[in-house]
Amino acid sequence: MRHLRDGEAYCHLGTPTGHRARQTPEETINGIVQDAHKLDSSLLAPWQKIDAVNTFLIPRVAFVLRGSAVPKTPLKKADAEIRRLLKKWLHLPLRASNEVLHIPYRQGGANVPRMGDLGDIAVVTHAFRLLTCPDATVSIIAASALEETARKRIGRQPTGRDLATFLSGSLEGEFSRDGGDFASLWSRARNATRRLGKRIGCAWTWTEERRELAVSLQPAPHADSVTVTPRTRTFLERFLKDAVRNKYAGDLRAKPDQGKVFDVTSKWDASNHFMPSGSFTRFADWRFLHRARLNCLPLNGAVRFGHRDKRCRRCGYAAETLPHVLCSCKPHARAWQLRHNAVQDRLVRAIPAAAGQVSVNRTVPGCESQMRPDIVITDEEAKKITIVDVTIPFENRRQAFTDARARKREKYAPLADTLRGRGYDVTVDALIVGTLGAWDPSNESVLRACRVSRRYAKLMRCLMVSDTIRWSRDIYVEHITGHRQYTDPSRRTAAGPDPEGTA
């Protein structure tokens, strides 16, 4: 073991260690970025590259951040490069919102945290664990060092409340004076808490009765604050990470343009089942979906600058927007029907025989009404009829789904009243899947009414979501290119394979 001079360091567990040595682990951070570029040039699927970043690269930097005093500049550079690669793998343009990269898989994001956030969380967590360590020697030394640092700042012996105010990053009154102290864990914790406080309400508190420090934070927008005490010290890091993710998700949903679809798709994990593994998803669907959900597709009506003609290139409608293309442009009417039937047929196949007699797209026998609900389940023994209509609206926030369900119930209300007059117990509802794969949580009551088994329902949700995304992608590409993207089953049955079809 050789002697080290001032400023010299050796690498210990990825961290430069020595007396007055610069602790920035540039070699480790540069290695992470280089490995990210190697992933980019590999033959892995895009979701596999994202998973590799989460599994192998992010834990490396998270480990280093726990034991190093890392400045923000190298972390920002690494974040910018990884952000660029993530958007490339998600097939997103640079103008796409960055929040989608950091929110969880189940909410439709890449689940990759920012290194800057990890650094702040690591510092606050490390400081709290030292102060609340069960080993009395460690906690006493840490408390003494904190008191000395705070005393230099305010010019007097600090109280417990002063320590909490100091660690929370207050710059008011006596806490604004320059204490002339060197950078330390406590100054870094103070700065990190101030940054986190602006975003997730992170702050240190002092309880006089128990004479102990605690950390409070806001786990989600409009939620009650959570206080982590010494007895729950092991949960602090997890709570901070969850709060930061929720902050990103809330910011994304609040955006009027790029957040309206995520306001719906983030409500049920089946809407994003393909994010970690790409299950039931084509590469073409993956390249289409993320841009579509963030409204970043190059349509005439989505152009932000210039005086380009915004009319629909197929039907001449005033604004060629994604909702128009996927739900209103009449040249694609047949594709809408096939998309609808794909979802409808999966539900029909999942209804057990014990539920009753199932009719599809037919009038109800014995009724004068010419309405033809998508699915009617008749249980003569129980004198019960269940009417289910499938609809696929665009995800224009949650209200769009609520309105679509209300329209279906209103549409079939006269038919339901007629059947009730004949002594039947009638249920009318809608099965709603968004054009971009959003699963409506209210569909769960429909699955129970249809007596779909819980085991198969888990798979069926994913299949319905993927079917809808696949059809929407084909509709969009056909709209742009003019080339047929699917095979029409009716034409194939009547006259053999569709000569224009390309599955």
Secondary structure, DSSP 8 states (H G I E B T S, - for coil): -----TT--EEETTEEESTT-----HHHHHHHHHHHHHHHHSS--HHHHHHHIIIIIHHHHHHHHHHS---HHHHHHHHHHHHHHHHHHTT--TTS-GGGGTS-GGGTS-----HHHHHHHHHHHHHHHHHT-SSHHHHHHHHHHHHHHHHHHHSS---HHHHHHHHTT--SGGGGS-------HHHHHHHHHHHHHHHH--EEEEETTTTEEEEEE-SSTTS--EEE-GGGGGGHHHHHHHHHHHHHHHHHHH-TTTTTTHHHHTT-GGGGTTTTT-TT--HHHHHHHHHHHTT-S--GGG--SS----S-TTT--S---HHHHHHT-GGGHHHHHHHHHHHHHHHHHHS-GGG-EEEES---TT-S-----SEEEEETTTTEEEEEEEE----SHHHHHHHHHHHHHHHTHHHHHHHHHTT-EEEEEEEEB-TTS-B-TTHHHHHHHTT--HHHHHHHHHHHHHHHHHHHHHHHHHHHH----S--HHHHHHHSS-TT---
